[in-house]
Amino acid sequence: MFRLCLVTLVLFISGCATTLETVYVPAENSGWKFGYGVNKPELTLVEYIPADESISSWSRIFTIQFLEGVRELSSDALKRLSSKIANCPNTDWKILNEDKLSVFYERTTLACGDGDEYVIGRLLKGNDGIHHIFYINRKPINEIDRASWVKAFSDAYVEKGGQRVVVHP
């Protein structure tokens, strides 16, 4: 599962003993490798790519972001987070589910920047910030892969110190 890799990377980069809030995503991780990561004030990011690809040239990518201190959680907040595509006229957002603690979405962006993007993602509210998990494919996502990512993201939850977090709305 992807959770262990994120926790290990965050602890390695930060070098601190503070227990960090993270997200548990029960997704199959065989065939994937660490591609890129960063930990700076207010943002932790980890990207995974297929084992036979590079971070500069990937067909699919799975990303986990933690936006420390961010409290707003809504479909509008999601669109603001995706500022990279703000100027892409061929972008279609579909909110699959939204409540006080989560926004689950799909996004398609065509012919913009690095090319086409077919995205499944979810924002999860934590007590320490917002967790953003998403999968991007350069080609349309087939139904089997879509169902797998939707299930994994539906079952994802925020945890701290190995325990599921009770999130305060």
C-alpha positions as CSV (number, residue, x, y, z in Angstrom):
1,M,0.0,0.0,0.0
2,F,1.2,3.5,-0.7
3,R,0.9,4.8,2.9
4,L,4.2,3.4,4.1
5,C,6.2,5.0,1.3
6,L,4.7,8.5,2.1
7,V,5.4,8.2,5.8
8,T,8.9,7.0,5.2
9,L,9.7,9.8,2.8
10,V,8.2,12.5,5.0
11,L,10.2,11.3,8.0
12,F,13.4,11.1,5.9
13,I,13.0,14.5,4.4
14,S,11.9,16.3,7.6
15,G,14.2,14.5,10.0
16,C,11.8,15.2,12.8
17,A,10.3,13.0,15.4
18,T,6.9,14.7,15.3
19,T,4.1,12.3,14.3
20,L,2.7,13.5,11.0
21,E,-0.8,13.2,9.7
22,T,-0.9,11.2,6.4
23,V,-3.4,9.4,4.2
24,Y,-3.8,5.7,3.9
25,V,-4.6,4.7,0.3
26,P,-5.3,0.9,-0.1
27,A,-4.1,0.8,-3.8
28,E,-2.0,-1.9,-5.4
29,N,1.5,-0.6,-5.6
30,S,3.3,-3.4,-7.5
31,G,4.8,-2.1,-10.8
32,W,5.2,1.4,-9.3
33,K,8.2,3.3,-8.1
34,F,8.9,6.5,-6.3
35,G,9.3,9.3,-8.9
36,Y,9.6,12.5,-7.0
37,G,9.0,14.1,-3.6
38,V,9.3,17.4,-1.8
39,N,8.7,18.5,1.8
40,K,8.6,22.2,2.4
41,P,6.6,24.4,4.7
42,E,3.0,23.9,4.1
43,L,3.4,21.3,1.3
44,T,4.5,17.7,1.2
45,L,4.3,15.9,-2.2
46,V,5.1,12.4,-3.3
47,E,4.7,11.1,-6.8
48,Y,4.8,7.5,-8.0
49,I,5.2,6.4,-11.6
50,P,5.3,3.1,-13.4
51,A,8.5,1.2,-12.7
52,D,9.7,1.3,-16.3
53,E,9.2,5.1,-16.8
54,S,10.9,8.3,-15.6
55,I,9.6,11.3,-13.8
56,S,10.3,13.4,-16.9
57,S,8.4,11.1,-19.2
58,W,5.4,9.2,-17.7
59,S,2.2,7.8,-19.0
60,R,0.5,7.5,-15.6
61,I,1.3,9.0,-12.2
62,F,-0.2,8.7,-8.7
63,T,0.3,11.7,-6.4
64,I,-0.2,12.3,-2.7
65,Q,-0.1,15.9,-1.5
66,F,-0.5,17.2,2.0
67,L,-1.4,20.9,2.3
68,E,-0.6,21.7,5.9
69,G,-2.8,24.3,7.5
70,V,-5.3,24.5,4.6
71,R,-8.8,24.3,6.1
72,E,-11.1,25.0,3.2
73,L,-12.6,21.9,1.5
74,S,-14.9,22.3,-1.4
75,S,-15.1,21.8,-5.2
76,D,-14.1,25.5,-5.5
77,A,-11.0,24.9,-3.4
78,L,-10.2,21.9,-5.6
79,K,-10.3,24.0,-8.7
80,R,-8.1,26.6,-7.1
81,L,-5.5,23.9,-6.1
82,S,-5.3,22.9,-9.8
83,S,-4.1,26.3,-10.9
84,K,-1.8,24.6,-13.4
85,I,-4.9,24.0,-15.6
86,A,-6.7,27.3,-14.9
87,N,-6.0,28.5,-18.4
88,C,-7.0,25.3,-20.2
89,P,-10.3,25.8,-21.9
90,N,-10.8,22.1,-22.6
91,T,-11.2,21.1,-19.0
92,D,-14.2,19.2,-17.7
93,W,-14.8,18.7,-13.9
94,K,-17.2,16.1,-12.6
95,I,-17.8,16.0,-8.8
96,L,-18.5,12.3,-7.9
97,N,-19.2,13.0,-4.2
98,E,-18.8,15.9,-1.9
99,D,-19.4,16.3,1.9
100,K,-17.8,18.2,4.8
101,L,-14.8,16.0,4.9
102,S,-14.1,15.0,1.3
103,V,-14.4,16.0,-2.4
104,F,-14.2,13.1,-4.9
105,Y,-13.8,14.1,-8.5
106,E,-12.9,13.3,-12.1
107,R,-11.3,15.8,-14.4
108,T,-10.4,15.7,-18.1
109,T,-8.1,18.2,-19.7
110,L,-7.4,18.0,-23.4
111,A,-4.7,19.6,-25.5
112,C,-3.2,21.7,-22.9
113,G,0.4,22.1,-21.5
114,D,1.9,18.6,-21.3
115,G,-1.0,17.0,-23.2
116,D,-4.2,15.2,-22.3
117,E,-4.9,14.3,-18.7
118,Y,-7.6,12.0,-17.4
119,V,-7.8,12.3,-13.6
120,I,-9.5,10.6,-10.7
121,G,-8.9,12.3,-7.4
122,R,-10.0,13.0,-3.9
123,L,-9.5,15.7,-1.3
124,L,-9.7,14.6,2.3
125,K,-9.9,16.9,5.2
126,G,-7.6,16.2,8.1
127,N,-7.1,18.0,11.4
128,D,-3.8,19.4,10.3
129,G,-4.6,20.3,6.7
130,I,-6.0,18.9,3.4
131,H,-4.8,15.7,1.7
132,H,-5.1,15.5,-2.0
133,I,-4.7,12.1,-3.7
134,F,-5.0,11.7,-7.4
135,Y,-4.2,9.4,-10.4
136,I,-3.5,10.9,-13.8
137,N,-3.4,8.9,-17.1
138,R,-2.4,10.5,-20.4
139,K,-4.9,8.2,-22.2
140,P,-8.6,7.6,-21.3
141,I,-8.8,5.4,-18.2
142,N,-10.3,2.0,-18.9
143,E,-13.2,0.8,-16.8
144,I,-11.1,-1.8,-14.9
145,D,-8.5,0.8,-13.8
146,R,-11.1,3.4,-13.1
147,A,-13.0,1.0,-10.8
148,S,-9.8,0.1,-9.0
149,W,-8.8,3.7,-8.4
150,V,-12.3,4.7,-7.4
151,K,-12.4,1.9,-4.9
152,A,-8.9,2.7,-3.5
153,F,-9.7,6.4,-3.1
154,S,-13.2,5.7,-1.6
155,D,-11.5,3.5,1.0
156,A,-8.7,6.0,1.7
157,Y,-8.6,7.7,5.1
158,V,-6.5,10.1,7.2
159,E,-4.3,8.7,9.9
160,K,-1.8,9.8,12.4
161,G,0.7,7.6,14.3
162,G,-0.8,4.5,12.5
163,Q,-4.3,5.3,13.9
164,R,-7.3,6.5,11.9
165,V,-8.0,10.1,12.6
166,V,-11.3,11.4,13.8
167,V,-11.6,14.6,11.7
168,H,-13.3,17.6,13.1
169,P,-15.5,19.3,10.5
